[in-house]
Amino acid sequence: MSVSRRTVLAVAAVAPAAKTGATSTEPAPASVARTLSEAADHAVRKLRAVAPQVSGFPVGTKFEKWVFSQNGDWVGGFWPGTLWMAYLRTRDDMFRTLALDWARRLAPRRYDTTTHDLGFLFYPSWVTAWRLTGDETWSAGAVQAADSLIQRYNPRGRFIRAWGALDTRQNAGRVIMDTLMNLDLLAFASRRTGDEKYLDVAVAHARTAQRYFPRPDGSTPHVFDFDPDTGAPIGPDTVQGYSPSSCWSRGQAWGIYGFTTMYRRTGHRPFLSTARRLADYATGALTADHVPVWDYRAPQQPHDVKDASAGAVMACGLLDLSAATGRPQYRDVALRMLTALCETCLTTRSTRAQAVVARCTRNRPAEDGIEISLPYADYYLLEGILRVLQPNDVDRAVDLSTTAAGVSG
């Protein structure tokens, strides 16, 4: 690995309350700040009313009410993560207590080797819990989850397998865009332990994704398949996108955020260049309302169903990218996206709704979850809002720091 280990591991002992983030201190325009603040307050009111009654991890809504999973499915980390964001907004200990309680319920998943989604499960829950409390139990549990995740690494193809138990052949060579967002758990584990093996896997996977996913115009497929025995590339495919040649908007958002994060953790400048390519395509594909359609290349776009969750993820990634590159245009688009989500996608007019964000699409090809609410939309909307209004607090929670020096190799 040509990324400097000394550079990466030098930040291993960042204290939970460190304020070394790559955050933009430029205030948002007053009208934008007001809109975002009102949306955050709506979210807090909704959570204050709903959270004490929640009986499982929210996975989506049906008739505006949360449907639950008891083990968290792949989204379990977003519920305690959302409660942490509400705590940062209010300093209300009710949210802190609930966030810790729900994080504890994920404890058995530390040993789950059947999924690549351990970053989604443990970063917004356990890593954030460690950063905000300093309790080493949370850090140790997150490292255990990273140990489980690296077991899914295929050294022949240099990728982390997305789906399927390790002893099954089905999907053994399947790689998806979403996995880029799980790599930060591995970077965290290397910083906490000083052991390079976690970061080595993360960098190898990111380089494989960088090589095979982006098309010349910066768009990406949802899936890329490899021969699991030889590691040889087979070609693009999709599950949640329209087709292997289309561009699923949430996958594109995962890529923008994920590649930018990998740049921040390594200083490896090609990751930043890739994030910019993906961002330039996605921002160019946005319609005037600044809420992404579910797939940028579906036949009915730009008049197709929306996915507000893709917009929330992408806005966070663009704020990150703006800070990493010093280019204000990415922040400008992110602010327009957050404003659009707050003005057109919130549940402010429904007393029945239990979620914060509406107009989400989970899996359009399977006709699963069209125009519903999703837990990651709520989480990333609040993260994005607080990145703008309370950047130092978000830094304390999720670590917006950047390595001291970059490398070009």
C-alpha positions as CSV (number, residue, x, y, z in Angstrom):
1,M,0.0,0.0,0.0
2,S,1.5,3.3,-1.0
3,V,-0.5,5.4,1.4
4,S,1.7,6.5,4.2
5,R,1.0,4.4,7.3
6,R,2.8,6.9,9.4
7,T,0.5,9.6,8.2
8,V,-2.7,7.5,8.8
9,L,-1.7,6.0,12.2
10,A,-0.5,9.3,13.5
11,V,-4.1,10.3,14.2
12,A,-4.8,7.0,16.0
13,A,-5.3,8.5,19.4
14,V,-7.7,11.2,18.6
15,A,-9.6,12.0,21.8
16,P,-13.4,11.7,21.7
17,A,-13.8,15.5,22.0
18,A,-11.1,16.5,19.5
19,K,-12.0,19.4,17.2
20,T,-9.7,18.8,14.3
21,G,-12.3,18.4,11.6
22,A,-12.1,19.6,8.0
23,T,-15.2,21.6,8.5
24,S,-16.1,24.8,6.7
25,T,-16.6,27.7,9.1
26,E,-18.3,29.9,6.5
27,P,-21.8,30.5,7.8
28,A,-24.8,29.6,5.6
29,P,-26.9,32.4,4.3
30,A,-29.5,33.5,6.9
31,S,-32.5,32.2,5.0
32,V,-30.8,28.8,4.5
33,A,-29.8,28.6,8.2
34,R,-33.4,29.5,9.2
35,T,-34.8,26.7,7.0
36,L,-32.3,24.2,8.2
37,S,-32.9,25.2,11.8
38,E,-36.6,24.8,11.5
39,A,-36.2,21.4,9.9
40,A,-33.9,20.3,12.7
41,D,-36.5,21.5,15.3
42,H,-39.2,19.5,13.4
43,A,-37.0,16.4,13.6
44,V,-36.4,16.9,17.3
45,R,-40.1,17.3,18.0
46,K,-40.9,14.2,16.0
47,L,-38.2,12.1,17.7
48,R,-39.2,13.4,21.2
49,A,-42.7,12.1,20.5
50,V,-41.9,8.9,18.7
51,A,-38.6,7.6,20.2
52,P,-39.9,6.4,23.6
53,Q,-42.5,4.2,21.9
54,V,-40.2,2.6,19.3
55,S,-40.1,-1.2,19.8
56,G,-37.5,-2.2,17.3
57,F,-35.0,-0.7,14.8
58,P,-36.9,1.2,12.1
59,V,-36.3,-0.1,8.6
60,G,-39.0,1.8,6.7
61,T,-42.5,3.0,6.9
62,K,-45.9,1.6,6.0
63,F,-48.8,4.0,6.0
64,E,-46.4,6.5,7.7
65,K,-45.7,4.2,10.6
66,W,-42.3,2.6,11.3
67,V,-41.8,-1.0,10.5
68,F,-39.2,-2.6,12.8
69,S,-36.4,-5.2,12.8
70,Q,-35.4,-6.6,16.1
71,N,-31.8,-7.3,15.1
72,G,-31.3,-4.1,13.0
73,D,-31.2,-5.7,9.6
74,W,-28.5,-3.6,7.7
75,V,-29.9,-0.2,9.0
76,G,-29.8,-0.7,12.7
77,G,-27.0,1.8,13.3
78,F,-29.0,4.7,11.9
79,W,-31.6,4.8,14.7
80,P,-29.1,5.4,17.5
81,G,-27.2,7.6,15.1
82,T,-30.3,9.8,14.6
83,L,-30.8,9.9,18.4
84,W,-27.2,11.1,18.8
85,M,-27.8,13.9,16.3
86,A,-30.9,14.9,18.2
87,Y,-28.8,14.9,21.4
88,L,-26.2,17.2,19.8
89,R,-29.0,19.5,18.7
90,T,-30.6,19.7,22.1
91,R,-28.2,18.4,24.8
92,D,-31.3,16.5,26.1
93,D,-30.1,13.5,28.1
94,M,-33.2,11.6,27.0
95,F,-31.8,11.3,23.5
96,R,-28.3,10.3,24.9
97,T,-29.8,7.6,27.1
98,L,-31.9,6.2,24.2
99,A,-29.0,6.3,21.8
100,L,-26.9,4.2,24.2
101,D,-29.7,1.8,24.9
102,W,-30.3,1.1,21.3
103,A,-26.6,0.8,20.5
104,R,-26.3,-1.9,23.1
105,R,-29.0,-3.9,21.4
106,L,-26.6,-4.2,18.4
107,A,-24.0,-6.0,20.4
108,P,-24.6,-9.5,19.0
109,R,-24.0,-8.1,15.5
110,R,-20.3,-7.5,16.3
111,Y,-19.7,-11.1,15.3
112,D,-21.8,-11.1,12.2
113,T,-19.7,-12.2,9.2
114,T,-22.7,-12.5,6.8
115,T,-22.9,-8.9,5.8
116,H,-20.7,-6.0,4.6
117,D,-22.9,-3.5,6.4
118,L,-21.0,-3.5,9.7
119,G,-19.9,0.1,9.1
120,F,-23.5,1.2,8.7
121,L,-24.4,-0.7,11.9
122,F,-21.5,0.3,14.1
123,Y,-20.1,3.6,13.0
124,P,-23.1,5.9,13.8
125,S,-23.9,3.9,16.9
126,W,-20.8,2.5,18.6
127,V,-18.0,4.7,17.2
128,T,-20.1,7.8,17.9
129,A,-20.9,6.5,21.4
130,W,-17.1,6.2,22.1
131,R,-16.4,9.6,20.7
132,L,-19.1,11.3,22.8
133,T,-18.6,9.3,26.0
134,G,-15.0,8.1,26.0
135,D,-16.1,4.7,27.2
136,E,-13.7,2.2,25.7
137,T,-16.3,-0.5,25.6
138,W,-17.8,1.1,22.5
139,S,-14.4,1.4,20.8
140,A,-13.6,-2.2,21.5
141,G,-16.9,-3.4,20.2
142,A,-16.5,-1.4,17.0
143,V,-13.0,-2.9,16.5
144,Q,-14.6,-6.4,16.9
145,A,-17.1,-5.5,14.2
146,A,-14.1,-4.5,12.0
147,D,-12.6,-7.9,12.7
148,S,-15.8,-9.5,11.4
149,L,-15.9,-7.3,8.3
150,I,-12.4,-8.0,7.1
151,Q,-13.2,-11.7,6.9
152,R,-15.3,-10.9,3.9
153,Y,-12.2,-9.7,2.0
154,N,-11.3,-11.6,-1.2
155,P,-7.5,-11.2,-1.7
156,R,-7.6,-12.5,-5.2
157,G,-9.9,-9.8,-6.4
158,R,-9.0,-7.3,-3.7
159,F,-12.6,-6.6,-2.7
160,I,-15.0,-7.0,0.2
161,R,-17.8,-9.3,-0.8
162,A,-21.2,-7.5,-0.4
163,W,-23.8,-10.2,0.2
164,G,-24.1,-13.8,1.4
165,A,-22.7,-16.0,4.1
166,L,-19.0,-16.8,3.7
167,D,-19.6,-20.5,3.1
168,T,-22.0,-19.9,0.2
169,R,-21.2,-19.5,-3.5
170,Q,-24.1,-17.2,-4.4
171,N,-23.0,-13.6,-4.7
172,A,-19.4,-14.6,-3.7
173,G,-18.0,-12.2,-6.3
174,R,-20.5,-9.4,-6.0
175,V,-19.3,-5.9,-5.1
176,I,-21.6,-2.9,-4.6
177,M,-21.2,0.8,-4.3
178,D,-22.7,0.9,-0.8
179,T,-19.6,-0.9,0.6
180,L,-17.5,2.3,0.3
181,M,-19.5,3.7,3.2
182,N,-18.5,0.7,5.4
183,L,-14.8,1.2,5.0
184,D,-14.5,4.0,7.6
185,L,-15.1,1.4,10.3
186,L,-11.9,-0.3,9.1
187,A,-10.0,3.0,9.1
188,F,-11.2,3.6,12.6
189,A,-10.0,0.2,13.7
190,S,-6.5,0.8,12.4
191,R,-6.4,4.2,14.2
192,R,-7.5,2.7,17.4
193,T,-5.3,-0.4,17.4
194,G,-2.3,0.7,15.4
195,D,-2.8,-2.4,13.3
196,E,-2.5,-1.7,9.6
197,K,-4.5,-4.8,8.4
198,Y,-7.9,-3.1,8.6
199,L,-6.8,0.0,6.6
200,D,-5.0,-2.2,4.1
201,V,-8.3,-4.0,3.3
202,A,-10.2,-0.7,3.1
203,V,-7.6,0.9,0.7
204,A,-7.5,-2.3,-1.5
205,H,-11.3,-2.4,-1.8
206,A,-11.5,1.3,-2.5
207,R,-8.9,1.0,-5.2
208,T,-10.7,-1.9,-6.8
209,A,-14.0,0.1,-6.8
210,Q,-12.1,3.1,-8.2
211,R,-10.8,1.0,-11.1
212,Y,-14.0,-0.7,-12.1
213,F,-17.1,1.3,-11.1
214,P,-16.7,4.9,-12.5
215,R,-17.6,5.3,-16.2
216,P,-15.8,7.9,-18.3
217,D,-18.6,10.4,-17.6
218,G,-18.4,9.8,-13.8
219,S,-21.6,7.8,-13.5
220,T,-21.5,4.4,-11.8
221,P,-23.4,1.1,-11.8
222,H,-24.8,-0.3,-8.5
223,V,-23.0,-3.6,-8.8
224,F,-19.8,-5.0,-10.3
225,D,-19.2,-8.7,-10.5
226,F,-15.9,-10.6,-10.2
227,D,-15.0,-14.3,-10.5
228,P,-14.6,-15.1,-6.8
229,D,-12.0,-17.8,-7.5
230,T,-9.6,-15.9,-9.7
231,G,-10.6,-12.3,-8.9
232,A,-11.0,-11.6,-12.6
233,P,-13.6,-8.9,-13.5
234,I,-16.8,-10.0,-15.1
235,G,-18.7,-6.7,-15.5
236,P,-21.3,-4.3,-14.2
237,D,-24.8,-5.3,-13.0
238,T,-27.5,-3.9,-10.8
239,V,-30.0,-4.8,-8.1
240,Q,-31.5,-1.5,-7.0
241,G,-30.8,0.5,-10.2
242,Y,-32.7,0.5,-13.4
243,S,-30.1,-1.5,-15.4
244,P,-26.4,-2.3,-15.4
245,S,-25.8,0.7,-17.6
246,S,-27.9,3.1,-15.5
247,C,-26.9,5.2,-12.5
248,W,-28.8,4.5,-9.2
249,S,-28.8,7.8,-7.4
250,R,-28.2,6.5,-3.9
251,G,-25.3,4.4,-5.0
252,Q,-23.8,7.4,-6.6
253,A,-24.2,9.3,-3.3
254,W,-22.6,6.5,-1.4
255,G,-19.6,6.8,-3.8
256,I,-19.3,10.5,-3.4
257,Y,-19.3,10.3,0.4
258,G,-17.3,7.1,0.6
259,F,-14.4,8.1,-1.7
260,T,-14.1,11.5,0.0
261,T,-13.9,9.8,3.4
262,M,-11.2,7.4,2.1
263,Y,-9.3,10.4,1.0
264,R,-9.6,12.0,4.4
265,R,-8.4,8.9,6.1
266,T,-5.4,8.2,3.8
267,G,-4.5,11.4,2.0
268,H,-4.5,9.3,-1.2
269,R,-5.4,12.0,-3.8
270,P,-6.8,9.7,-6.5
271,F,-9.7,8.9,-4.1
272,L,-10.4,12.6,-4.0
273,S,-10.3,12.9,-7.8
274,T,-12.7,10.0,-8.0
275,A,-15.1,11.6,-5.6
276,R,-15.1,14.8,-7.7
277,R,-15.8,12.8,-10.9
278,L,-18.8,11.2,-9.3
279,A,-20.0,14.5,-7.7
280,D,-19.7,16.4,-11.0
281,Y,-21.8,13.8,-12.8
282,A,-24.5,13.7,-10.0
283,T,-24.7,17.5,-9.6
284,G,-25.1,17.8,-13.4
285,A,-27.9,15.2,-13.4
286,L,-29.9,17.0,-10.7
287,T,-33.2,18.6,-11.8
288,A,-34.2,22.2,-10.8
289,D,-35.8,21.0,-7.6
290,H,-32.5,19.6,-6.3
291,V,-34.1,16.3,-5.1
292,P,-32.6,13.3,-6.9
293,V,-34.7,10.9,-8.9
294,W,-34.2,7.3,-7.9
295,D,-32.0,6.6,-11.0
296,Y,-30.4,9.3,-13.1
297,R,-30.7,7.1,-16.2
298,A,-34.1,5.5,-15.8
299,P,-36.3,6.0,-18.9
300,Q,-38.9,8.2,-17.1
301,Q,-36.3,10.6,-15.5
302,P,-36.4,13.5,-14.9
303,H,-40.1,12.9,-14.2
304,D,-39.7,9.7,-12.2
305,V,-40.1,9.0,-8.5
306,K,-37.7,10.7,-6.1
307,D,-35.3,9.4,-3.5
308,A,-34.9,12.0,-0.7
309,S,-32.5,9.6,1.0
310,A,-30.1,9.8,-1.9
311,G,-30.3,13.6,-1.6
312,A,-29.5,13.6,2.1
313,V,-26.5,11.2,1.6
314,M,-25.2,13.2,-1.3
315,A,-25.5,16.6,0.5
316,C,-23.3,15.2,3.3
317,G,-20.8,13.9,0.8
318,L,-20.7,17.3,-1.0
319,L,-20.1,19.2,2.2
320,D,-17.3,16.9,2.9
321,L,-15.9,17.2,-0.6
322,S,-16.1,21.0,-0.5
323,A,-14.0,21.0,2.7
324,A,-11.5,18.5,1.3
325,T,-11.0,20.4,-2.0
326,G,-11.6,24.0,-0.9
327,R,-14.1,24.3,-3.7
328,P,-17.2,26.2,-2.6
329,Q,-19.4,25.1,-5.5
330,Y,-19.9,21.7,-3.9
331,R,-21.0,23.3,-0.7
332,D,-23.4,25.6,-2.6
333,V,-25.1,22.6,-4.2
334,A,-25.2,20.8,-0.9
335,L,-27.0,23.8,0.7
336,R,-29.5,23.9,-2.1
337,M,-30.1,20.2,-1.7
338,L,-30.6,20.4,2.0
339,T,-32.9,23.4,1.6
340,A,-34.9,21.5,-1.0
341,L,-35.3,18.5,1.2
342,C,-36.4,20.6,4.1
343,E,-38.9,22.5,2.1
344,T,-40.4,19.7,0.0
345,C,-39.7,16.3,1.7
346,L,-40.4,16.6,5.4
347,T,-43.4,15.2,7.2
348,T,-44.4,18.5,8.7
349,R,-48.0,18.3,7.5
350,S,-48.7,14.9,8.9
351,T,-49.5,14.2,12.5
352,R,-49.6,10.5,11.7
353,A,-46.1,10.3,10.3
354,Q,-43.4,8.8,12.6
355,A,-40.4,9.6,10.4
356,V,-38.8,13.0,9.6
357,V,-38.2,12.6,5.9
358,A,-40.7,11.5,3.2
359,R,-40.4,10.9,-0.6
360,C,-37.8,8.1,-0.3
361,T,-37.4,5.1,-2.6
362,R,-35.9,1.9,-1.2
363,N,-35.9,-0.6,-4.2
364,R,-37.8,0.6,-7.3
365,P,-37.1,-2.4,-9.5
366,A,-38.6,-4.7,-6.8
367,E,-41.5,-2.3,-6.2
368,D,-40.4,-2.3,-2.6
369,G,-40.7,1.0,-0.7
370,I,-41.9,3.7,-3.1
371,E,-42.7,7.1,-1.6
372,I,-41.9,6.0,2.0
373,S,-39.6,7.1,4.8
374,L,-36.3,5.4,5.5
375,P,-34.1,5.6,8.6
376,Y,-31.0,6.6,6.8
377,A,-32.8,9.6,5.2
378,D,-33.6,10.9,8.7
379,Y,-30.0,10.2,9.9
380,Y,-28.2,11.9,7.0
381,L,-30.5,14.8,6.8
382,L,-29.8,15.6,10.5
383,E,-26.1,15.0,9.9
384,G,-26.1,17.4,6.9
385,I,-28.0,20.1,8.8
386,L,-25.7,19.9,11.8
387,R,-22.6,19.9,9.5
388,V,-23.8,23.4,8.5
389,L,-25.2,24.7,11.7
390,Q,-23.0,22.9,14.3
391,P,-20.0,21.6,12.5
392,N,-17.8,21.1,15.6
393,D,-20.5,19.0,17.2
394,V,-20.6,16.7,14.2
395,D,-16.8,16.5,14.2
396,R,-17.0,15.3,17.8
397,A,-19.5,12.7,16.8
398,V,-18.3,11.2,13.5
399,D,-14.7,12.6,13.1
400,L,-14.3,15.0,10.2
401,S,-10.6,15.1,10.5
402,T,-8.2,14.8,7.6
403,T,-4.7,13.3,7.5
404,A,-1.9,15.7,8.0
405,A,-0.4,15.2,4.5
406,G,-1.6,13.7,1.2
407,V,0.2,11.2,-1.1
408,S,-0.3,10.9,-4.8
409,G,0.6,7.3,-5.4
